Amino acid sequence: MEVRFIKPEEAIAYNKISAASFIWKFDKEVDKEVEIPVLGAFHNGKLIAGVEVFDFKCNYCDNLINTVVLSGICSQPEYRRMGGVRTIFDEFGKLAVENDIVAGFLSPFSISYYEKFGYAILNRYFTIKVPFEKLCHIPRGNDVELYTGEQLNELCELHNKCAFTQNLLTLREDKKHFCNTPLEEADYTYIHRNSLGEADGYVRFKVKRPDELVAEELFVLSPDALKGIIGFLRNYDGIVKALVIKKQYPSMPTSCLFDRIDGVTYSSDGGYAGRIYNLKKLLENNIYPEKYGKFSILSLDNLQQNKGIFEVEYENGKATVTKRDEGDYDISLTPPAAARLLLAGEGHTAHTASFIDGVELKNNADDFFRAFPHRATLFIDSFWSI
């Protein structure tokens, strides 16, 4: 089976497979192109499966790493179980090494299926819903400005500053990530400004009368920015009944908003899965404790550059990482287990890690767990229209 990136004239074939796989209506006049590179699997010269590949730079411990998102993973129904998708993932592992990709992400329909390719769930984010009447303790405000496309550079700069407040949030550099025609689309982004006129937060939302104002994205750099944005959104009280904030995790600033919990509901939205493609580089980019520590990981990966024992010796926030083929080790990890412990920011202990499939504790690994504490972590981005 051949795996390669599809040619422009093969876009229609990929879109037909996508339509059959995801059950959407194919339009030969509209669906002539694909804007994103597609890695395809060909059986006897015929395209039978494809994966869209987005590349991004992502914050990890205040360092930028090369990452990808794999999306639109589909195969022609009559060719399923023939190994097309598996072959694509195998080939992509080689491409990741060649292109210095540190980590990959995808939105899984099945956790166990994508674990076969080394992926594990990283973020289980949720949606908050709160009646506007429960936000009366936050003063109404108007220190905001509607984004119209003219402030693109400022908004990208603001988003990227927010990206460095939490791990795995991707950087943005162009208008495709924002709605540049808010009045035409009824898709609004407002930038909050502090007393100096500096942008310090933004919210993107839609109004679904008479029930909800749905904030798809809300990022802030300060408590005042958060209160200012919520205070502005309170101006929609009376038009809609409740505020909905999507893509949240427990330690996000919005968790400090409410002075009462009655009437506030939380619902799970699933999350993204991740995989480490360059374990050594990820370990080198981690922020380590000031106190001296040392640990060794046996990585049970089928990627050659990730396979083996990685010995880490750290002090004063930095580490030296060396790789060897054999010898003693403190902890062994399968690729999904490594993603959970190193990427997800969950802050495990030896006890909690022992419940994760693919983790084996051989020696004392306290220095390992000290090196990967709980960290604010959120992987999201606007890969599709919100």
C-alpha positions in Angstrom: 0.0 0.0 0.0 1.4 3.4 -1.0 1.2 6.4 1.4 1.8 9.9 0.1 0.4 13.4 0.2 -2.5 13.7 -2.3 -2.2 15.9 -5.4 -4.6 18.8 -6.1 -6.5 16.7 -8.7 -7.1 14.0 -6.1 -9.0 16.4 -3.7 -12.4 15.4 -5.1 -11.6 11.7 -4.4 -10.6 12.6 -0.8 -13.7 14.7 -0.3 -15.9 11.8 -1.5 -14.3 9.5 1.0 -14.8 12.0 3.8 -18.4 12.5 2.8 -19.0 8.7 2.9 -17.1 8.3 6.1 -18.6 11.2 8.1 -22.0 11.2 6.4 -22.2 14.6 4.8 -23.5 15.6 1.4 -20.9 15.8 -1.3 -21.3 18.7 -3.8 -19.1 18.3 -6.9 -19.3 22.0 -7.6 -18.2 23.1 -4.1 -16.0 20.2 -2.9 -13.3 20.4 -5.6 -10.4 21.3 -3.3 -8.9 20.7 0.1 -7.0 23.6 1.7 -5.1 21.4 4.2 -2.4 18.9 3.2 -3.8 15.4 3.1 -1.8 12.2 3.6 -3.5 9.5 1.7 -3.3 5.7 1.5 -3.6 4.2 -2.0 -4.5 0.5 -2.7 -3.7 -0.5 -6.3 -3.5 3.2 -7.2 -6.9 4.1 -5.7 -7.2 6.5 -2.7 -9.0 4.6 0.1 -8.1 6.6 3.2 -6.8 10.0 4.2 -5.7 12.2 7.0 -5.5 16.1 7.1 -2.3 17.4 8.6 -2.2 20.8 10.3 1.1 22.1 11.6 1.4 24.5 14.5 3.8 25.8 17.0 2.8 25.1 20.6 3.8 26.3 24.0 5.4 23.6 26.3 7.0 24.9 29.5 7.6 28.4 28.0 9.3 26.8 24.9 7.9 26.6 21.4 7.7 23.1 20.0 6.7 21.9 16.6 3.3 20.1 16.7 0.7 18.7 14.3 -3.0 18.1 14.4 -4.3 15.1 12.5 -7.9 15.6 11.4 -10.5 14.3 9.0 -9.2 10.8 9.5 -11.4 8.7 7.2 -11.5 5.6 5.0 -13.8 4.5 2.3 -16.4 2.2 4.0 -15.9 -0.7 1.7 -12.1 -0.6 2.4 -12.2 -0.4 6.1 -10.2 -2.9 8.1 -7.7 -3.1 5.3 -5.1 -1.2 7.2 -5.2 2.1 5.3 -5.4 4.4 8.4 -2.8 2.3 10.2 -0.4 2.5 7.3 -0.9 6.3 7.2 -0.1 6.6 10.9 3.0 4.4 10.5 4.2 6.6 7.6 3.5 9.7 9.6 5.7 8.5 12.4 8.6 8.6 9.9 7.6 12.0 8.6 7.4 13.4 12.2 11.0 12.4 12.8 12.1 14.0 9.5 10.3 17.2 10.2 11.3 17.6 13.9 7.7 17.2 15.1 7.7 16.9 18.9 4.0 16.0 19.5 0.8 15.3 17.6 -2.8 15.8 18.5 -6.2 14.6 17.3 -9.8 14.5 18.4 -10.6 10.8 19.0 -13.8 8.9 18.3 -12.4 6.0 20.2 -9.8 6.1 23.0 -8.7 2.5 22.6 -8.4 2.7 18.8 -6.0 5.6 18.8 -4.0 4.2 21.7 -2.8 1.6 19.1 -1.0 4.5 17.4 0.5 5.9 20.7 -2.2 8.5 21.5 -3.8 9.1 24.9 -6.5 11.5 26.1 -4.9 14.7 27.5 -7.6 17.2 28.1 -11.1 16.4 29.3 -12.5 19.9 29.1 -16.0 20.9 30.0 -18.7 23.5 29.5 -19.9 25.9 32.2 -23.4 27.2 32.2 -24.5 29.9 34.6 -27.7 32.0 34.7 -26.9 35.7 34.3 -28.8 36.3 37.6 -25.9 34.5 39.4 -23.4 37.0 38.1 -24.8 40.1 39.7 -21.7 40.4 42.0 -19.6 41.3 38.9 -20.1 44.9 37.9 -21.2 45.6 34.3 -18.5 47.0 32.1 -17.8 48.3 28.6 -13.9 48.4 28.4 -14.1 46.4 25.2 -13.7 46.8 21.5 -15.3 44.7 18.7 -12.8 42.9 16.6 -13.4 43.6 12.9 -10.4 42.2 11.3 -8.4 45.5 11.4 -6.9 44.5 14.8 -5.6 41.2 13.6 -2.0 41.7 14.6 -3.0 42.9 18.0 -5.4 40.0 18.6 -2.8 37.4 17.4 -0.2 39.0 19.8 -2.7 38.9 22.6 -3.7 35.2 22.0 0.0 34.2 21.8 0.6 35.9 25.2 -2.3 33.9 26.6 -0.7 30.8 25.0 2.3 31.2 27.3 0.2 31.1 30.4 -0.6 27.4 29.9 0.9 24.3 28.2 -0.1 23.1 24.7 -2.1 26.2 23.6 -1.1 26.8 20.0 0.1 30.1 18.6 -1.9 31.9 15.9 -0.5 34.1 13.2 -3.3 34.7 10.7 -7.0 35.6 10.3 -8.3 32.0 9.7 -8.5 31.5 13.4 -10.9 34.4 14.0 -14.2 35.7 12.5 -13.3 38.9 10.7 -16.9 39.8 9.7 -18.7 39.7 13.0 -21.8 41.7 12.0 -22.3 39.7 8.8 -21.8 36.3 10.6 -23.3 37.2 14.0 -20.0 35.7 15.4 -18.5 38.3 17.8 -15.0 38.7 19.2 -14.5 41.5 21.8 -11.0 42.6 23.0 -10.8 43.9 26.6 -8.5 46.8 27.4 -7.0 47.7 30.7 -6.7 51.3 32.1 -3.7 51.9 29.9 -5.6 50.9 26.7 -3.6 47.6 26.4 -5.3 44.5 25.2 -5.4 42.0 28.1 -8.1 39.5 27.2 -10.7 38.5 24.6 -13.9 36.6 24.2 -15.5 35.0 21.1 -19.2 34.3 21.3 -22.5 33.8 19.6 -26.0 34.8 20.9 -28.7 32.1 20.8 -31.9 33.9 21.8 -33.7 33.6 24.1 -31.7 31.0 26.0 -27.9 31.4 25.8 -24.9 33.4 25.0 -22.2 30.9 24.1 -18.6 31.9 24.6 -16.5 29.6 22.5 -13.2 31.1 23.5 -12.3 33.2 26.5 -8.6 34.0 27.3 -7.3 36.6 29.7 -4.0 37.8 31.1 -5.3 39.3 34.4 -8.2 39.0 37.0 -9.3 42.5 35.9 -9.6 41.3 32.3 -11.7 38.3 33.3 -14.1 40.5 35.4 -14.2 43.1 32.7 -15.2 40.6 30.0 -17.8 38.9 32.2 -19.1 42.4 33.2 -19.4 43.2 29.5 -21.3 40.0 28.7 -23.7 40.8 31.5 -25.1 43.5 29.2 -26.8 40.7 27.3 -28.8 39.8 30.4 -32.5 40.2 29.4 -31.7 39.2 25.8 -30.7 35.7 26.9 -31.1 33.8 30.2 -27.7 32.2 30.7 -24.0 32.4 29.9 -22.3 29.3 28.5 -18.5 29.1 28.5 -16.9 26.3 26.5 -13.5 24.6 26.5 -12.7 25.0 30.2 -10.7 22.9 32.6 -10.8 22.9 36.5 -7.9 25.3 37.1 -8.8 27.9 34.5 -9.5 31.4 35.8 -13.3 31.0 35.3 -13.3 28.6 38.2 -12.9 31.7 40.5 -15.8 33.6 39.1 -18.8 32.3 41.1 -19.7 33.3 44.6 -22.4 30.7 44.7 -22.5 27.2 43.0 -26.3 26.7 43.0 -27.5 27.0 39.4 -24.0 26.6 37.9 -23.7 23.4 35.8 -20.7 21.7 34.4 -20.8 19.2 31.5 -18.0 17.2 29.9 -17.0 18.0 26.3 -14.6 15.1 25.7 -11.2 16.3 24.7 -8.1 15.9 22.6 -5.6 13.0 22.5 -1.9 13.5 22.1 1.3 11.5 21.2 5.0 12.3 21.8 7.0 12.0 18.6 10.3 13.2 20.0 10.7 12.2 23.6 14.2 13.5 24.1 13.4 17.0 22.9 10.2 17.1 25.1 12.3 16.0 28.1 14.9 18.7 27.3 12.2 21.4 27.1 10.5 20.6 30.4 10.9 23.0 33.3 12.5 21.1 36.2 12.7 21.7 40.0 15.6 23.7 41.5 16.5 20.8 43.7 18.8 18.1 42.2 17.0 15.0 40.9 17.7 12.1 38.6 15.5 9.5 36.9 15.4 7.0 34.0 12.6 6.1 31.7 12.3 2.9 29.6 10.3 4.0 26.6 8.5 1.2 25.0 7.9 3.0 21.7 8.1 1.6 18.2 9.6 4.8 16.9 13.3 4.3 16.8 14.2 7.7 18.2 11.9 7.2 21.1 12.9 3.6 21.9 15.3 2.9 24.7 16.2 4.2 28.2 16.3 8.0 28.7 18.3 9.2 31.7 17.5 12.6 33.0 19.6 14.5 35.6 18.3 17.9 36.6 19.0 20.9 38.8 18.2 24.6 38.8 15.3 24.2 36.4 17.4 22.5 33.6 18.3 18.9 32.7 20.7 16.8 30.8 19.1 14.0 28.9 21.0 11.0 27.6 19.8 7.9 25.8 21.1 4.3 26.2 19.9 1.0 24.8 20.0 -1.1 28.0 20.5 -1.1 31.7 18.5 -0.3 34.8 15.6 2.2 34.9 13.0 3.6 37.3 9.8 3.6 35.3 8.7 2.2 32.0 6.1 3.8 29.8 4.2 2.9 26.6 3.6 5.8 24.2 0.0 6.5 25.5 1.3 6.4 29.1 4.1 8.7 28.3 1.7 11.2 26.8 -0.5 11.1 29.9 2.4 11.7 32.3 4.5 14.1 30.4 2.0 16.1 28.2 -1.3 16.2 30.1 -0.1 18.3 33.1 -2.2 16.1 35.5 0.5 16.0 38.2 0.5 12.3 39.0 2.1 10.5 42.0 3.4 6.9 42.0 0.1 5.8 43.4 -2.1 7.5 40.8 0.2 6.6 38.0 0.0 2.9 38.9 -3.6 2.9 37.7 -2.7 4.0 34.2 -2.2 1.3 31.6 1.3 1.1 30.3 3.0 2.4 33.5 5.4 0.1 35.3 7.3 1.3 38.4 10.5 -0.6 38.9 12.5 1.6 41.2 11.8 4.7 43.3 10.6 7.3 40.8 10.0 10.2 43.1 12.3 12.5 41.2 10.4 11.7 38.0 7.0 12.7 39.5 8.6 15.9 41.0 9.6 16.9 37.5 6.1 16.7 36.1 3.8 18.4 38.6 0.3 19.7 37.9 0.4 22.4 35.2 -2.3 24.4 33.5 -2.8 22.6 30.2 -5.3 23.2 27.4 -5.0 22.0 23.8 -7.6 23.6 21.6 -7.6 25.5 18.4 -9.9 26.6 15.7 -9.2 23.9 13.1 -12.8 24.1 12.0 -15.3 27.0 12.0 -16.6 27.6 15.4 
